[in-house]
Amino acid sequence: MANRILIVDDAAFMRMMIRDILSKNGYEVVGEAQDGAQAVEKYKELKPDLITMDITMPEMDGITALKEIKKIDGNAKVIMCSAMGQQAMVIDAIQAGAKDFIVKPFQADRVIEAIKKTLG
């Protein structure tokens, strides 16, 4: 069975890019969200195996959403996505429970490597 993944990013173009990488590599994208609040709701509804989460988003940022999701499910697997130069935020995200992070623009092999490592 394909691993079920939720994609969270405020930019439709970024969601499309990562969805493309995932589906080409046999992963099932079960949902998408464009902000952290939506991500928390979709997580409860879809129970994905893994989430790719943008850090900088309107409404609720990725780190706040990560903390909320971790309250719901301590075993949630989240990979943060960030643009270059957000090192401090990446450290915050890892401390909040993110399993890994990938840098934009996405490199397909790095995305798949992070997902394989996180899903074990």
Order of alpha helices (4+ residues) and beta strands (2+ residues): beta-alpha-beta-alpha-beta-alpha-beta-alpha-beta-alpha
